Amino acid sequence: MMTDDMDDIKIEYSPLCSEVTREGITVDIQIYSDGNFGWILEVEDEAGTSTLWDEPFFTDQAALDEAMRTIDEEGISTFIRPPESDLH
């Protein structure tokens, strides 16, 4: 009998996950363990489109700090993607 290894994976989310609202835009900051002592940072916009950092962070706090730095320096709208129909 074959088993699906994906069923055994448990994602460990950081307690620092949060929603941030600025300029009338809300994003969901998701921080979760990479399983190798690192933390993955993903920011999801209201439409469900994700921005995922390429490299893991050493701590979940460092990941949150990077998300907030990006929002503060580049604006929350940096995470908003236009609908695909607007790309053509």
DAJOGI-V354468 format. One record per run of one state. SS is the DSSP state (H for helix, E for strand, C for the rest). FROM is the first residue (numbers start at 0). LEN is the number of residues. If there is no record, write none. Layout:
BEGIN
SS/FROM/LEN + SS/FROM/LEN
END
This chain:
BEGIN
C/0/4 + H/4/4 + C/8/4 + E/12/1 + C/13/4 + E/17/5 + C/22/2 + E/24/9 + C/33/5 + E/38/6 + C/44/5 + E/49/3 + C/52/4 + E/56/1 + C/57/2 + H/59/15 + C/74/1 + H/75/4 + C/79/4 + H/83/3 + C/86/2
END
